Amino acid sequence: MLQLTCMGVEDLSEVMVLERAGHDFPWSEGVMASCLSRHHHARLLYEDQVLVGFAILQQVLDEASLLNMVIAAAARRRGHGRWLLARLIAEVHDQVKVIHLEVRPSNLAAVALYESMGFNEYARRPRYYPRRGGGYEDAILMALSLEPDTMRI
């Protein structure tokens, strides 16, 4: 059974384990802690009382940005990312007009998930993400409109 809860300071050590395992260039604990303010929707995803993911959405006025999302390797490819993202979208649906995100083109599973949920590419940021072993790769900038006549989830 999946359950969504709010992330708190007491959860940071466990969240950082997922963050470090999920990213080649993980956020620091300090950056993660800064996302626990009132302008952020920091959520934890549990499956049968085991932490399997988290997501952080920052809201500024009528726009939001998905800043970070990680699903534990053992829980991937089972719809958990879709479930988590859908809950975040529902949480801010009446408060924002658009949700933005950035994603590595090499993260094919994430790109496919976002596209399947209605996010569209609108630009690229050249040489944005560092690569393990050196060099950089672009960031794909995507957005999901939550305007009633354009929403696709």
DRENRORO-154306 format. One record per atom (N, C-alpha, C): residue number from 1; atom name; x, y, z negated. Coordinates in steps of 0.1 Angstrom, whole numbers, always signed. Example, Ala and Ser with C-alpha at 12.3 -4.5 7.8 and 13.67 -1.06 7.14 Angstrom:
2
rec n=1; atom=N; X=+132; Y=-57; Z=-78
rec n=1; atom=CA; X=+123; Y=-45; Z=-78
rec n=1; atom=C; X=+132; Y=-33; Z=-78
rec n=2; atom=N; X=+128; Y=-22; Z=-71
rec n=2; atom=CA; X=+137; Y=-11; Z=-71
rec n=2; atom=C; X=+129; Y=+0; Z=-79
//
This chain:
153
rec n=1; atom=N; X=+8; Y=-12; Z=+0
rec n=1; atom=CA; X=+0; Y=+0; Z=+0
rec n=1; atom=C; X=+9; Y=+12; Z=+0
rec n=2; atom=N; X=+6; Y=+22; Z=+9
rec n=2; atom=CA; X=+14; Y=+34; Z=+10
rec n=2; atom=C; X=+8; Y=+45; Z=+1
rec n=3; atom=N; X=+17; Y=+53; Z=-5
rec n=3; atom=CA; X=+12; Y=+63; Z=-14
rec n=3; atom=C; X=+21; Y=+75; Z=-12
rec n=4; atom=N; X=+15; Y=+87; Z=-12
rec n=4; atom=CA; X=+23; Y=+100; Z=-10
rec n=4; atom=C; X=+22; Y=+107; Z=-23
rec n=5; atom=N; X=+34; Y=+112; Z=-28
rec n=5; atom=CA; X=+35; Y=+120; Z=-40
rec n=5; atom=C; X=+43; Y=+133; Z=-37
rec n=6; atom=N; X=+43; Y=+142; Z=-46
rec n=6; atom=CA; X=+51; Y=+154; Z=-45
rec n=6; atom=C; X=+65; Y=+151; Z=-51
rec n=7; atom=N; X=+75; Y=+156; Z=-44
rec n=7; atom=CA; X=+89; Y=+155; Z=-48
rec n=7; atom=C; X=+92; Y=+165; Z=-59
rec n=8; atom=N; X=+99; Y=+160; Z=-70
rec n=8; atom=CA; X=+103; Y=+169; Z=-80
rec n=8; atom=C; X=+118; Y=+167; Z=-83
rec n=9; atom=N; X=+123; Y=+176; Z=-91
rec n=9; atom=CA; X=+138; Y=+176; Z=-94
rec n=9; atom=C; X=+142; Y=+162; Z=-99
rec n=10; atom=N; X=+133; Y=+155; Z=-107
rec n=10; atom=CA; X=+136; Y=+142; Z=-112
rec n=10; atom=C; X=+138; Y=+131; Z=-102
rec n=11; atom=N; X=+133; Y=+134; Z=-89
rec n=11; atom=CA; X=+134; Y=+125; Z=-79
rec n=11; atom=C; X=+147; Y=+126; Z=-70
rec n=12; atom=N; X=+154; Y=+137; Z=-72
rec n=12; atom=CA; X=+165; Y=+140; Z=-63
rec n=12; atom=C; X=+176; Y=+129; Z=-61
rec n=13; atom=N; X=+180; Y=+123; Z=-72
rec n=13; atom=CA; X=+190; Y=+113; Z=-71
rec n=13; atom=C; X=+186; Y=+101; Z=-62
rec n=14; atom=N; X=+173; Y=+97; Z=-63
rec n=14; atom=CA; X=+168; Y=+86; Z=-55
rec n=14; atom=C; X=+166; Y=+91; Z=-40
rec n=15; atom=N; X=+162; Y=+103; Z=-39
rec n=15; atom=CA; X=+160; Y=+109; Z=-25
rec n=15; atom=C; X=+173; Y=+110; Z=-18
rec n=16; atom=N; X=+184; Y=+114; Z=-26
rec n=16; atom=CA; X=+197; Y=+115; Z=-20
rec n=16; atom=C; X=+202; Y=+102; Z=-14
rec n=17; atom=N; X=+199; Y=+91; Z=-21
rec n=17; atom=CA; X=+203; Y=+78; Z=-15
rec n=17; atom=C; X=+197; Y=+76; Z=-1
rec n=18; atom=N; X=+184; Y=+79; Z=+0
rec n=18; atom=CA; X=+178; Y=+78; Z=+14
rec n=18; atom=C; X=+184; Y=+88; Z=+23
rec n=19; atom=N; X=+186; Y=+100; Z=+19
rec n=19; atom=CA; X=+192; Y=+111; Z=+27
rec n=19; atom=C; X=+206; Y=+107; Z=+33
rec n=20; atom=N; X=+214; Y=+102; Z=+24
rec n=20; atom=CA; X=+228; Y=+98; Z=+28
rec n=20; atom=C; X=+227; Y=+86; Z=+38
rec n=21; atom=N; X=+218; Y=+77; Z=+35
rec n=21; atom=CA; X=+217; Y=+65; Z=+44
rec n=21; atom=C; X=+211; Y=+68; Z=+57
rec n=22; atom=N; X=+202; Y=+79; Z=+58
rec n=22; atom=CA; X=+195; Y=+82; Z=+69
rec n=22; atom=C; X=+201; Y=+92; Z=+79
rec n=23; atom=N; X=+212; Y=+99; Z=+75
rec n=23; atom=CA; X=+218; Y=+109; Z=+83
rec n=23; atom=C; X=+233; Y=+108; Z=+83
rec n=24; atom=N; X=+239; Y=+110; Z=+94
rec n=24; atom=CA; X=+254; Y=+110; Z=+95
rec n=24; atom=C; X=+259; Y=+122; Z=+88
rec n=25; atom=N; X=+252; Y=+133; Z=+88
rec n=25; atom=CA; X=+256; Y=+146; Z=+81
rec n=25; atom=C; X=+245; Y=+150; Z=+72
rec n=26; atom=N; X=+244; Y=+143; Z=+60
rec n=26; atom=CA; X=+233; Y=+145; Z=+51
rec n=26; atom=C; X=+233; Y=+159; Z=+44
rec n=27; atom=N; X=+221; Y=+164; Z=+40
rec n=27; atom=CA; X=+221; Y=+176; Z=+32
rec n=27; atom=C; X=+227; Y=+173; Z=+18
rec n=28; atom=N; X=+231; Y=+184; Z=+12
rec n=28; atom=CA; X=+236; Y=+183; Z=-2
rec n=28; atom=C; X=+225; Y=+182; Z=-11
rec n=29; atom=N; X=+227; Y=+178; Z=-23
rec n=29; atom=CA; X=+217; Y=+178; Z=-34
rec n=29; atom=C; X=+212; Y=+192; Z=-36
rec n=30; atom=N; X=+221; Y=+202; Z=-36
rec n=30; atom=CA; X=+217; Y=+216; Z=-38
rec n=30; atom=C; X=+207; Y=+221; Z=-27
rec n=31; atom=N; X=+210; Y=+217; Z=-15
rec n=31; atom=CA; X=+200; Y=+221; Z=-4
rec n=31; atom=C; X=+187; Y=+214; Z=-6
rec n=32; atom=N; X=+188; Y=+202; Z=-10
rec n=32; atom=CA; X=+175; Y=+194; Z=-12
rec n=32; atom=C; X=+167; Y=+200; Z=-23
rec n=33; atom=N; X=+174; Y=+204; Z=-34
rec n=33; atom=CA; X=+167; Y=+210; Z=-46
rec n=33; atom=C; X=+161; Y=+224; Z=-42
rec n=34; atom=N; X=+167; Y=+231; Z=-33
rec n=34; atom=CA; X=+162; Y=+244; Z=-29
rec n=34; atom=C; X=+149; Y=+242; Z=-21
rec n=35; atom=N; X=+146; Y=+230; Z=-17
rec n=35; atom=CA; X=+133; Y=+228; Z=-9
rec n=35; atom=C; X=+122; Y=+224; Z=-19
rec n=36; atom=N; X=+124; Y=+226; Z=-31
rec n=36; atom=CA; X=+113; Y=+223; Z=-41
rec n=36; atom=C; X=+105; Y=+235; Z=-45
rec n=37; atom=N; X=+106; Y=+246; Z=-37
rec n=37; atom=CA; X=+100; Y=+258; Z=-40
rec n=37; atom=C; X=+85; Y=+258; Z=-35
rec n=38; atom=N; X=+78; Y=+268; Z=-39
rec n=38; atom=CA; X=+64; Y=+269; Z=-35
rec n=38; atom=C; X=+61; Y=+270; Z=-20
rec n=39; atom=N; X=+71; Y=+274; Z=-12
rec n=39; atom=CA; X=+69; Y=+275; Z=+2
rec n=39; atom=C; X=+72; Y=+262; Z=+10
rec n=40; atom=N; X=+75; Y=+251; Z=+2
rec n=40; atom=CA; X=+78; Y=+239; Z=+8
rec n=40; atom=C; X=+68; Y=+228; Z=+4
rec n=41; atom=N; X=+66; Y=+219; Z=+13
rec n=41; atom=CA; X=+58; Y=+207; Z=+10
rec n=41; atom=C; X=+68; Y=+195; Z=+10
rec n=42; atom=N; X=+73; Y=+192; Z=-1
rec n=42; atom=CA; X=+83; Y=+181; Z=-2
rec n=42; atom=C; X=+75; Y=+169; Z=-8
rec n=43; atom=N; X=+74; Y=+158; Z=+1
rec n=43; atom=CA; X=+66; Y=+147; Z=-3
rec n=43; atom=C; X=+75; Y=+134; Z=-2
rec n=44; atom=N; X=+71; Y=+125; Z=-11
rec n=44; atom=CA; X=+77; Y=+112; Z=-12
rec n=44; atom=C; X=+68; Y=+101; Z=-7
rec n=45; atom=N; X=+73; Y=+91; Z=+0
rec n=45; atom=CA; X=+64; Y=+80; Z=+5
rec n=45; atom=C; X=+68; Y=+68; Z=-2
rec n=46; atom=N; X=+59; Y=+62; Z=-8
rec n=46; atom=CA; X=+61; Y=+49; Z=-15
rec n=46; atom=C; X=+53; Y=+38; Z=-9
rec n=47; atom=N; X=+59; Y=+26; Z=-8
rec n=47; atom=CA; X=+52; Y=+14; Z=-4
rec n=47; atom=C; X=+54; Y=+4; Z=-15
rec n=48; atom=N; X=+42; Y=+1; Z=-21
rec n=48; atom=CA; X=+42; Y=-9; Z=-32
rec n=48; atom=C; X=+51; Y=-4; Z=-43
rec n=49; atom=N; X=+51; Y=+9; Z=-46
rec n=49; atom=CA; X=+58; Y=+16; Z=-57
rec n=49; atom=C; X=+74; Y=+16; Z=-55
rec n=50; atom=N; X=+78; Y=+14; Z=-42
rec n=50; atom=CA; X=+92; Y=+15; Z=-38
rec n=50; atom=C; X=+93; Y=+27; Z=-29
rec n=51; atom=N; X=+102; Y=+36; Z=-32
rec n=51; atom=CA; X=+105; Y=+48; Z=-23
rec n=51; atom=C; X=+110; Y=+44; Z=-10
rec n=52; atom=N; X=+103; Y=+47; Z=+1
rec n=52; atom=CA; X=+107; Y=+43; Z=+14
rec n=52; atom=C; X=+109; Y=+54; Z=+24
rec n=53; atom=N; X=+106; Y=+66; Z=+19
rec n=53; atom=CA; X=+107; Y=+78; Z=+28
rec n=53; atom=C; X=+104; Y=+91; Z=+21
rec n=54; atom=N; X=+107; Y=+102; Z=+28
rec n=54; atom=CA; X=+104; Y=+115; Z=+23
rec n=54; atom=C; X=+103; Y=+124; Z=+35
rec n=55; atom=N; X=+97; Y=+136; Z=+33
rec n=55; atom=CA; X=+96; Y=+146; Z=+43
rec n=55; atom=C; X=+95; Y=+159; Z=+36
rec n=56; atom=N; X=+101; Y=+170; Z=+43
rec n=56; atom=CA; X=+100; Y=+183; Z=+38
rec n=56; atom=C; X=+95; Y=+192; Z=+49
rec n=57; atom=N; X=+85; Y=+199; Z=+46
rec n=57; atom=CA; X=+79; Y=+209; Z=+55
rec n=57; atom=C; X=+79; Y=+223; Z=+49
rec n=58; atom=N; X=+85; Y=+233; Z=+56
rec n=58; atom=CA; X=+85; Y=+246; Z=+50
rec n=58; atom=C; X=+74; Y=+254; Z=+57
rec n=59; atom=N; X=+66; Y=+261; Z=+49
rec n=59; atom=CA; X=+56; Y=+269; Z=+54
rec n=59; atom=C; X=+59; Y=+284; Z=+52
rec n=60; atom=N; X=+58; Y=+292; Z=+63
rec n=60; atom=CA; X=+60; Y=+306; Z=+62
rec n=60; atom=C; X=+48; Y=+312; Z=+70
rec n=61; atom=N; X=+39; Y=+319; Z=+62
rec n=61; atom=CA; X=+27; Y=+325; Z=+67
rec n=61; atom=C; X=+19; Y=+314; Z=+75
rec n=62; atom=N; X=+16; Y=+316; Z=+88
rec n=62; atom=CA; X=+8; Y=+307; Z=+95
rec n=62; atom=C; X=+16; Y=+297; Z=+104
rec n=63; atom=N; X=+29; Y=+296; Z=+100
rec n=63; atom=CA; X=+37; Y=+286; Z=+108
rec n=63; atom=C; X=+44; Y=+277; Z=+98
rec n=64; atom=N; X=+48; Y=+265; Z=+102
rec n=64; atom=CA; X=+55; Y=+256; Z=+94
rec n=64; atom=C; X=+66; Y=+249; Z=+102
rec n=65; atom=N; X=+76; Y=+245; Z=+95
rec n=65; atom=CA; X=+87; Y=+237; Z=+102
rec n=65; atom=C; X=+90; Y=+225; Z=+94
rec n=66; atom=N; X=+91; Y=+214; Z=+101
rec n=66; atom=CA; X=+95; Y=+201; Z=+96
rec n=66; atom=C; X=+110; Y=+202; Z=+94
rec n=67; atom=N; X=+115; Y=+203; Z=+82
rec n=67; atom=CA; X=+129; Y=+204; Z=+80
rec n=67; atom=C; X=+137; Y=+191; Z=+79
rec n=68; atom=N; X=+131; Y=+181; Z=+74
rec n=68; atom=CA; X=+138; Y=+168; Z=+71
rec n=68; atom=C; X=+127; Y=+157; Z=+70
rec n=69; atom=N; X=+130; Y=+146; Z=+75
rec n=69; atom=CA; X=+122; Y=+134; Z=+73
rec n=69; atom=C; X=+131; Y=+122; Z=+74
rec n=70; atom=N; X=+130; Y=+113; Z=+65
rec n=70; atom=CA; X=+138; Y=+100; Z=+65
rec n=70; atom=C; X=+128; Y=+89; Z=+61
rec n=71; atom=N; X=+129; Y=+78; Z=+68
rec n=71; atom=CA; X=+123; Y=+66; Z=+65
rec n=71; atom=C; X=+134; Y=+56; Z=+62
rec n=72; atom=N; X=+134; Y=+48; Z=+52
rec n=72; atom=CA; X=+144; Y=+38; Z=+49
rec n=72; atom=C; X=+145; Y=+28; Z=+60
rec n=73; atom=N; X=+158; Y=+24; Z=+63
rec n=73; atom=CA; X=+160; Y=+15; Z=+74
rec n=73; atom=C; X=+151; Y=+3; Z=+74
rec n=74; atom=N; X=+149; Y=-3; Z=+62
rec n=74; atom=CA; X=+142; Y=-15; Z=+60
rec n=74; atom=C; X=+127; Y=-13; Z=+63
rec n=75; atom=N; X=+122; Y=+0; Z=+62
rec n=75; atom=CA; X=+108; Y=+3; Z=+64
rec n=75; atom=C; X=+105; Y=+9; Z=+78
rec n=76; atom=N; X=+115; Y=+10; Z=+86
rec n=76; atom=CA; X=+112; Y=+16; Z=+100
rec n=76; atom=C; X=+105; Y=+6; Z=+109
rec n=77; atom=N; X=+99; Y=+12; Z=+119
rec n=77; atom=CA; X=+92; Y=+5; Z=+130
rec n=77; atom=C; X=+79; Y=-2; Z=+124
rec n=78; atom=N; X=+74; Y=+4; Z=+113
rec n=78; atom=CA; X=+61; Y=-2; Z=+108
rec n=78; atom=C; X=+51; Y=+9; Z=+106
rec n=79; atom=N; X=+53; Y=+21; Z=+112
rec n=79; atom=CA; X=+43; Y=+31; Z=+112
rec n=79; atom=C; X=+44; Y=+41; Z=+100
rec n=80; atom=N; X=+54; Y=+39; Z=+92
rec n=80; atom=CA; X=+55; Y=+47; Z=+80
rec n=80; atom=C; X=+58; Y=+62; Z=+84
rec n=81; atom=N; X=+66; Y=+65; Z=+94
rec n=81; atom=CA; X=+69; Y=+78; Z=+98
rec n=81; atom=C; X=+57; Y=+85; Z=+103
rec n=82; atom=N; X=+49; Y=+78; Z=+111
rec n=82; atom=CA; X=+37; Y=+83; Z=+116
rec n=82; atom=C; X=+27; Y=+86; Z=+105
rec n=83; atom=N; X=+26; Y=+77; Z=+95
rec n=83; atom=CA; X=+16; Y=+79; Z=+84
rec n=83; atom=C; X=+20; Y=+91; Z=+76
rec n=84; atom=N; X=+33; Y=+92; Z=+73
rec n=84; atom=CA; X=+38; Y=+104; Z=+65
rec n=84; atom=C; X=+36; Y=+117; Z=+72
rec n=85; atom=N; X=+40; Y=+117; Z=+85
rec n=85; atom=CA; X=+38; Y=+130; Z=+92
rec n=85; atom=C; X=+24; Y=+134; Z=+94
rec n=86; atom=N; X=+15; Y=+124; Z=+96
rec n=86; atom=CA; X=+1; Y=+127; Z=+97
rec n=86; atom=C; X=-5; Y=+133; Z=+85
rec n=87; atom=N; X=+0; Y=+128; Z=+73
rec n=87; atom=CA; X=-5; Y=+133; Z=+60
rec n=87; atom=C; X=+0; Y=+147; Z=+58
rec n=88; atom=N; X=+12; Y=+150; Z=+62
rec n=88; atom=CA; X=+18; Y=+164; Z=+61
rec n=88; atom=C; X=+10; Y=+174; Z=+70
rec n=89; atom=N; X=+7; Y=+169; Z=+82
rec n=89; atom=CA; X=+0; Y=+178; Z=+92
rec n=89; atom=C; X=-14; Y=+180; Z=+86
rec n=90; atom=N; X=-21; Y=+170; Z=+80
rec n=90; atom=CA; X=-34; Y=+172; Z=+75
rec n=90; atom=C; X=-33; Y=+182; Z=+63
rec n=91; atom=N; X=-23; Y=+181; Z=+55
rec n=91; atom=CA; X=-21; Y=+190; Z=+43
rec n=91; atom=C; X=-21; Y=+204; Z=+47
rec n=92; atom=N; X=-14; Y=+208; Z=+58
rec n=92; atom=CA; X=-13; Y=+222; Z=+62
rec n=92; atom=C; X=-22; Y=+226; Z=+73
rec n=93; atom=N; X=-30; Y=+217; Z=+78
rec n=93; atom=CA; X=-38; Y=+219; Z=+90
rec n=93; atom=C; X=-46; Y=+232; Z=+89
rec n=94; atom=N; X=-52; Y=+235; Z=+78
rec n=94; atom=CA; X=-61; Y=+247; Z=+77
rec n=94; atom=C; X=-53; Y=+260; Z=+73
rec n=95; atom=N; X=-40; Y=+258; Z=+71
rec n=95; atom=CA; X=-32; Y=+270; Z=+67
rec n=95; atom=C; X=-22; Y=+275; Z=+78
rec n=96; atom=N; X=-19; Y=+266; Z=+88
rec n=96; atom=CA; X=-9; Y=+270; Z=+98
rec n=96; atom=C; X=-15; Y=+268; Z=+112
rec n=97; atom=N; X=-9; Y=+276; Z=+121
rec n=97; atom=CA; X=-13; Y=+275; Z=+135
rec n=97; atom=C; X=-4; Y=+266; Z=+143
rec n=98; atom=N; X=+9; Y=+264; Z=+139
rec n=98; atom=CA; X=+19; Y=+256; Z=+146
rec n=98; atom=C; X=+29; Y=+250; Z=+137
rec n=99; atom=N; X=+34; Y=+239; Z=+140
rec n=99; atom=CA; X=+45; Y=+232; Z=+133
rec n=99; atom=C; X=+56; Y=+230; Z=+143
rec n=100; atom=N; X=+68; Y=+235; Z=+138
rec n=100; atom=CA; X=+80; Y=+234; Z=+146
rec n=100; atom=C; X=+89; Y=+223; Z=+141
rec n=101; atom=N; X=+98; Y=+218; Z=+149
rec n=101; atom=CA; X=+109; Y=+209; Z=+144
rec n=101; atom=C; X=+120; Y=+209; Z=+154
rec n=102; atom=N; X=+131; Y=+204; Z=+149
rec n=102; atom=CA; X=+143; Y=+202; Z=+158
rec n=102; atom=C; X=+147; Y=+187; Z=+156
rec n=103; atom=N; X=+151; Y=+181; Z=+167
rec n=103; atom=CA; X=+155; Y=+167; Z=+167
rec n=103; atom=C; X=+166; Y=+164; Z=+177
rec n=104; atom=N; X=+175; Y=+155; Z=+173
rec n=104; atom=CA; X=+186; Y=+151; Z=+182
rec n=104; atom=C; X=+180; Y=+143; Z=+194
rec n=105; atom=N; X=+185; Y=+146; Z=+206
rec n=105; atom=CA; X=+180; Y=+138; Z=+218
rec n=105; atom=C; X=+184; Y=+124; Z=+216
rec n=106; atom=N; X=+194; Y=+120; Z=+209
rec n=106; atom=CA; X=+198; Y=+107; Z=+207
rec n=106; atom=C; X=+190; Y=+99; Z=+197
rec n=107; atom=N; X=+181; Y=+106; Z=+190
rec n=107; atom=CA; X=+172; Y=+99; Z=+181
rec n=107; atom=C; X=+159; Y=+96; Z=+188
rec n=108; atom=N; X=+160; Y=+86; Z=+197
rec n=108; atom=CA; X=+149; Y=+82; Z=+206
rec n=108; atom=C; X=+136; Y=+79; Z=+199
rec n=109; atom=N; X=+137; Y=+72; Z=+187
rec n=109; atom=CA; X=+125; Y=+68; Z=+180
rec n=109; atom=C; X=+118; Y=+80; Z=+175
rec n=110; atom=N; X=+126; Y=+90; Z=+169
rec n=110; atom=CA; X=+119; Y=+102; Z=+164
rec n=110; atom=C; X=+113; Y=+110; Z=+175
rec n=111; atom=N; X=+120; Y=+112; Z=+186
rec n=111; atom=CA; X=+115; Y=+119; Z=+198
rec n=111; atom=C; X=+102; Y=+113; Z=+202
rec n=112; atom=N; X=+101; Y=+99; Z=+204
rec n=112; atom=CA; X=+89; Y=+92; Z=+208
rec n=112; atom=C; X=+78; Y=+94; Z=+198
rec n=113; atom=N; X=+81; Y=+94; Z=+185
rec n=113; atom=CA; X=+71; Y=+96; Z=+175
rec n=113; atom=C; X=+65; Y=+110; Z=+176
rec n=114; atom=N; X=+73; Y=+120; Z=+177
rec n=114; atom=CA; X=+68; Y=+134; Z=+178
rec n=114; atom=C; X=+60; Y=+136; Z=+190
rec n=115; atom=N; X=+65; Y=+131; Z=+201
rec n=115; atom=CA; X=+57; Y=+132; Z=+214
rec n=115; atom=C; X=+44; Y=+126; Z=+213
rec n=116; atom=N; X=+43; Y=+114; Z=+207
rec n=116; atom=CA; X=+31; Y=+106; Z=+206
rec n=116; atom=C; X=+21; Y=+113; Z=+196
rec n=117; atom=N; X=+26; Y=+122; Z=+188
rec n=117; atom=CA; X=+17; Y=+129; Z=+178
rec n=117; atom=C; X=+14; Y=+143; Z=+184
rec n=118; atom=N; X=+18; Y=+146; Z=+196
rec n=118; atom=CA; X=+14; Y=+159; Z=+202
rec n=118; atom=C; X=+24; Y=+170; Z=+202
rec n=119; atom=N; X=+36; Y=+167; Z=+197
rec n=119; atom=CA; X=+46; Y=+177; Z=+197
rec n=119; atom=C; X=+51; Y=+178; Z=+212
rec n=120; atom=N; X=+55; Y=+190; Z=+216
rec n=120; atom=CA; X=+60; Y=+193; Z=+229
rec n=120; atom=C; X=+73; Y=+200; Z=+228
rec n=121; atom=N; X=+82; Y=+196; Z=+237
rec n=121; atom=CA; X=+95; Y=+203; Z=+238
rec n=121; atom=C; X=+93; Y=+217; Z=+244
rec n=122; atom=N; X=+99; Y=+227; Z=+238
rec n=122; atom=CA; X=+98; Y=+240; Z=+244
rec n=122; atom=C; X=+111; Y=+247; Z=+246
rec n=123; atom=N; X=+122; Y=+241; Z=+241
rec n=123; atom=CA; X=+135; Y=+247; Z=+243
rec n=123; atom=C; X=+146; Y=+237; Z=+238
rec n=124; atom=N; X=+158; Y=+240; Z=+241
rec n=124; atom=CA; X=+170; Y=+232; Z=+236
rec n=124; atom=C; X=+180; Y=+242; Z=+230
rec n=125; atom=N; X=+186; Y=+238; Z=+219
rec n=125; atom=CA; X=+197; Y=+246; Z=+213
rec n=125; atom=C; X=+210; Y=+238; Z=+216
rec n=126; atom=N; X=+218; Y=+244; Z=+225
rec n=126; atom=CA; X=+230; Y=+237; Z=+230
rec n=126; atom=C; X=+240; Y=+235; Z=+218
rec n=127; atom=N; X=+246; Y=+223; Z=+218
rec n=127; atom=CA; X=+257; Y=+220; Z=+209
rec n=127; atom=C; X=+254; Y=+223; Z=+194
rec n=128; atom=N; X=+242; Y=+219; Z=+190
rec n=128; atom=CA; X=+237; Y=+223; Z=+177
rec n=128; atom=C; X=+241; Y=+213; Z=+166
rec n=129; atom=N; X=+240; Y=+200; Z=+169
rec n=129; atom=CA; X=+242; Y=+189; Z=+159
rec n=129; atom=C; X=+256; Y=+184; Z=+161
rec n=130; atom=N; X=+264; Y=+183; Z=+150
rec n=130; atom=CA; X=+277; Y=+176; Z=+151
rec n=130; atom=C; X=+275; Y=+161; Z=+153
rec n=131; atom=N; X=+284; Y=+155; Z=+160
rec n=131; atom=CA; X=+284; Y=+141; Z=+163
rec n=131; atom=C; X=+294; Y=+134; Z=+154
rec n=132; atom=N; X=+291; Y=+122; Z=+150
rec n=132; atom=CA; X=+301; Y=+114; Z=+143
rec n=132; atom=C; X=+312; Y=+111; Z=+153
rec n=133; atom=N; X=+325; Y=+113; Z=+149
rec n=133; atom=CA; X=+336; Y=+111; Z=+158
rec n=133; atom=C; X=+340; Y=+123; Z=+166
rec n=134; atom=N; X=+332; Y=+134; Z=+164
rec n=134; atom=CA; X=+336; Y=+147; Z=+171
rec n=134; atom=C; X=+326; Y=+151; Z=+182
rec n=135; atom=N; X=+326; Y=+163; Z=+185
rec n=135; atom=CA; X=+317; Y=+169; Z=+195
rec n=135; atom=C; X=+304; Y=+172; Z=+189
rec n=136; atom=N; X=+295; Y=+176; Z=+198
rec n=136; atom=CA; X=+282; Y=+181; Z=+194
rec n=136; atom=C; X=+271; Y=+176; Z=+204
rec n=137; atom=N; X=+259; Y=+176; Z=+200
rec n=137; atom=CA; X=+248; Y=+174; Z=+209
rec n=137; atom=C; X=+237; Y=+184; Z=+207
rec n=138; atom=N; X=+229; Y=+186; Z=+217
rec n=138; atom=CA; X=+219; Y=+196; Z=+216
rec n=138; atom=C; X=+208; Y=+193; Z=+206
rec n=139; atom=N; X=+200; Y=+203; Z=+203
rec n=139; atom=CA; X=+188; Y=+200; Z=+195
rec n=139; atom=C; X=+176; Y=+203; Z=+204
rec n=140; atom=N; X=+167; Y=+194; Z=+204
rec n=140; atom=CA; X=+154; Y=+196; Z=+211
rec n=140; atom=C; X=+145; Y=+203; Z=+201
rec n=141; atom=N; X=+140; Y=+214; Z=+206
rec n=141; atom=CA; X=+130; Y=+222; Z=+198
rec n=141; atom=C; X=+116; Y=+218; Z=+202
rec n=142; atom=N; X=+108; Y=+214; Z=+193
rec n=142; atom=CA; X=+94; Y=+209; Z=+196
rec n=142; atom=C; X=+84; Y=+216; Z=+187
rec n=143; atom=N; X=+72; Y=+217; Z=+192
rec n=143; atom=CA; X=+61; Y=+223; Z=+184
rec n=143; atom=C; X=+48; Y=+216; Z=+186
rec n=144; atom=N; X=+40; Y=+217; Z=+176
rec n=144; atom=CA; X=+27; Y=+211; Z=+176
rec n=144; atom=C; X=+17; Y=+222; Z=+173
rec n=145; atom=N; X=+8; Y=+226; Z=+182
rec n=145; atom=CA; X=-2; Y=+236; Z=+180
rec n=145; atom=C; X=-13; Y=+230; Z=+172
rec n=146; atom=N; X=-17; Y=+237; Z=+162
rec n=146; atom=CA; X=-29; Y=+232; Z=+154
rec n=146; atom=C; X=-41; Y=+241; Z=+157
rec n=147; atom=N; X=-40; Y=+248; Z=+168
rec n=147; atom=CA; X=-52; Y=+256; Z=+172
rec n=147; atom=C; X=-63; Y=+246; Z=+177
rec n=148; atom=N; X=-75; Y=+248; Z=+173
rec n=148; atom=CA; X=-85; Y=+237; Z=+176
rec n=148; atom=C; X=-86; Y=+233; Z=+191
rec n=149; atom=N; X=-84; Y=+242; Z=+200
rec n=149; atom=CA; X=-85; Y=+238; Z=+214
rec n=149; atom=C; X=-72; Y=+231; Z=+220
rec n=150; atom=N; X=-61; Y=+231; Z=+212
rec n=150; atom=CA; X=-49; Y=+225; Z=+218
rec n=150; atom=C; X=-44; Y=+213; Z=+209
rec n=151; atom=N; X=-50; Y=+210; Z=+198
rec n=151; atom=CA; X=-45; Y=+200; Z=+189
rec n=151; atom=C; X=-46; Y=+186; Z=+195
rec n=152; atom=N; X=-35; Y=+178; Z=+194
rec n=152; atom=CA; X=-35; Y=+164; Z=+199
rec n=152; atom=C; X=-28; Y=+156; Z=+189
rec n=153; atom=N; X=-35; Y=+148; Z=+181
rec n=153; atom=CA; X=-29; Y=+139; Z=+172
rec n=153; atom=C; X=-34; Y=+125; Z=+174
//
